[in-house]
Amino acid sequence: MNLRTQHLPQLGLWLIIMLVSTGAQAHSGVQAGWLHPLSGMDHLLAMIAIGAWSTQMGGRAIWIVPSAFVCSMMVGGVLGFEQVDLPGVEIGICMSVVLLGLAIAFEKTFPVVIASIGVGIFGMFHGYAHGYEMPVMDNKLTYSAGFLSSTAFLHVVGAVGALLLFKLARGRVILRVLGAICALLGVYLTAQL
């Protein structure tokens, strides 16, 4: 069993836990938080790309890099809830899509610490946007639980998708092409700012 496939059972368990924990709470804050990362192409692309890129890097990166994003996202969410001024949020979010897409397209690997710091910075911007845009009537804790579990779910989607692509004869090439498309969409989103 190679490094990429040995983590598949752990990813599946993580996915089940995220789905069950969110499904068990019917509070509107969780639902609103869960849906927020799914509501914008920028968030959706970045979060799936992190899962795919971490799988592409392999080893411990497959769980440490997405975890760093989620943890930083939580901190960014608190800053957003408190309306702390964080300049460059939208450009930071768009650049995360561009840079993650390029990392996948060029199969860039970094030490896990460096990759985690990089995605952690992106996570701050994404979390800030989620926290800042929280509906006034929602509970911060349940809303946060929703957007953090949705984010983790999207990371798993990206990771499992990459693992499945690696089983195909031209899967690595397909993943690289998808990374390039992600980067181009990030450029498009940046141009719309």
C-alpha positions as a printed Julia matrix, in Angstrom:
193×3 Matrix{Float64}:
   0.0    0.0     0.0
   1.6    3.31   -1.01
   1.51   6.58    0.95
  -1.34   8.01   -1.09
  -3.73   5.07   -0.7
  -2.92   4.21    2.91
  -4.68   7.42    4.03
  -7.89   6.67    2.1
  -9.62   4.94    5.05
  -8.77   7.91    7.3
 -10.19  10.34    4.74
 -13.37   8.28    4.49
 -13.75   8.29    8.27
 -13.16  12.05    8.33
 -15.85  12.52    5.68
 -18.37  10.42    7.62
 -17.68  12.31   10.85
 -18.15  15.66    9.11
 -21.41  14.61    7.51
 -22.85  13.05   10.66
 -21.84  15.92   12.95
 -23.4   18.5    10.67
 -26.49  16.44    9.95
 -27.11  15.92   13.66
 -27.52  19.66   14.22
 -30.56  21.16   12.56
 -29.87  24.7    13.78
 -30.06  27.31   11.03
 -26.6   28.62   11.97
 -24.98  25.32   11.05
 -26.94  25.18    7.8
 -26.04  28.75    6.88
 -22.4   28.11    7.75
 -22.35  24.83    5.84
 -23.76  26.47    2.72
 -21.55  29.56    2.71
 -18.38  27.87    1.34
 -20.52  26.27   -1.36
 -22.01  29.6    -2.44
 -18.99  31.06   -4.19
 -16.77  29.65   -6.91
 -13.7   31.18   -5.25
 -14.21  29.33   -1.96
 -15.26  26.11   -3.66
 -12.24  25.99   -5.97
  -9.69  26.83   -3.27
 -11.0   24.27   -0.8
 -11.17  21.43   -3.3
  -7.73  22.42   -4.63
  -6.2   22.18   -1.14
  -7.41  18.6    -0.81
  -6.12  17.71   -4.27
  -2.76  19.45   -3.78
  -2.16  17.87   -0.39
  -2.82  14.45   -1.95
  -0.51  15.29   -4.82
   2.25  16.08   -2.3
   1.5   12.85   -0.41
   2.65  11.66    2.98
   1.71  13.7     6.02
   0.72  16.65    3.82
  -2.53  14.86    2.98
  -3.95  15.69    6.41
  -1.66  18.38    7.86
  -2.06  20.91    5.03
  -5.89  20.86    4.99
  -5.9   20.93    8.81
  -3.74  24.06    8.77
  -6.23  25.71    6.43
  -9.21  24.83    8.63
  -7.46  26.04   11.82
  -6.43  29.33   10.22
  -9.88  29.69    8.78
 -11.3   29.52   12.28
  -9.01  32.37   13.38
  -9.97  34.4    10.31
 -13.63  33.74   11.06
 -13.25  35.24   14.54
 -11.59  38.33   13.03
 -14.5   38.61   10.61
 -17.1   38.2    13.38
 -15.43  41.02   15.3
 -15.29  43.2    12.16
 -11.52  43.63   12.53
 -10.14  45.41    9.48
  -8.2   42.9     7.35
  -7.1   44.52    4.09
  -6.9   42.62    0.82
  -9.36  39.87    1.71
 -10.91  39.5    -1.75
  -7.58  39.61   -3.57
  -6.18  37.12   -1.05
  -9.05  34.74   -1.73
  -8.66  35.05   -5.51
  -4.89  34.62   -5.3
  -5.39  31.44   -3.28
  -7.31  30.0    -6.24
  -4.59  31.07   -8.69
  -1.64  29.84   -6.62
  -3.21  26.55   -5.56
  -4.16  25.86   -9.18
  -0.6   26.59  -10.29
   0.83  24.37   -7.54
  -1.3   21.49   -8.83
  -0.59  22.26  -12.5
   3.18  22.25  -11.93
   3.13  19.49   -9.29
   4.91  21.79   -6.85
   5.82  20.2    -3.57
   7.03  22.04   -0.52
   8.0   20.94    2.95
   4.8   20.34    4.91
   5.53  23.29    7.23
   5.9   25.73    4.32
   2.79  24.4     2.56
   0.84  24.64    5.82
   1.91  28.24    6.42
   0.94  29.14    2.85
  -2.51  27.61    3.03
  -2.86  29.0     6.55
  -2.56  32.52    5.14
  -5.21  31.66    2.56
  -7.37  30.18    5.31
  -7.29  33.48    7.21
  -8.74  35.3     4.21
 -11.41  32.69    3.52
 -12.38  32.47    7.2
 -12.55  36.24    7.49
 -14.97  36.41    4.57
 -17.17  33.73    6.12
 -17.16  35.4     9.53
 -17.68  38.91    8.19
 -20.64  37.81    6.05
 -22.36  35.81    8.8
 -26.09  36.52    8.96
 -26.8   38.69   12.03
 -29.35  36.31   13.5
 -27.07  33.27   13.5
 -25.11  31.91   16.44
 -21.36  32.34   15.86
 -20.5   28.92   17.25
 -22.99  26.95   15.16
 -22.3   29.05   12.06
 -18.57  28.38   12.49
 -19.18  24.67   12.96
 -21.08  24.73    9.68
 -18.49  26.51    7.55
 -15.57  24.61    9.08
 -17.18  21.21    8.51
 -18.18  22.21    4.97
 -14.59  23.26    4.32
 -13.24  19.97    5.66
 -15.75  18.13    3.47
 -14.54  20.02    0.38
 -10.92  19.18    1.26
 -11.9   15.51    1.4
 -13.67  15.81   -1.96
 -10.47  17.21   -3.48
  -8.28  14.57   -1.84
 -10.48  11.63   -2.81
 -10.86  13.03   -6.33
  -7.08  13.22   -6.69
  -6.65   9.7    -5.32
  -9.17   8.4    -7.83
  -7.46  10.25  -10.67
  -4.12   8.69   -9.7
  -5.65   5.27  -10.44
  -6.17   6.27  -14.1
  -3.43   5.83  -16.68
  -3.36   9.58  -17.45
  -4.69  10.67  -14.05
  -1.67  12.78  -13.09
  -1.96  14.69  -16.35
  -5.7   15.19  -15.87
  -5.1   16.55  -12.36
  -2.47  18.94  -13.68
  -4.86  20.18  -16.38
  -7.55  20.68  -13.74
  -5.02  22.67  -11.71
  -4.33  24.9   -14.7
  -8.08  25.43  -15.19
  -8.37  26.33  -11.5
  -5.57  28.89  -11.87
  -7.22  30.42  -14.95
 -10.53  30.69  -13.12
  -8.65  32.41  -10.3
  -7.26  34.94  -12.79
 -10.8   35.47  -14.09
 -12.12  36.03  -10.55
  -9.29  38.46   -9.8
 -10.11  40.43  -12.95
 -13.71  40.77  -11.71
 -12.66  42.6    -8.53
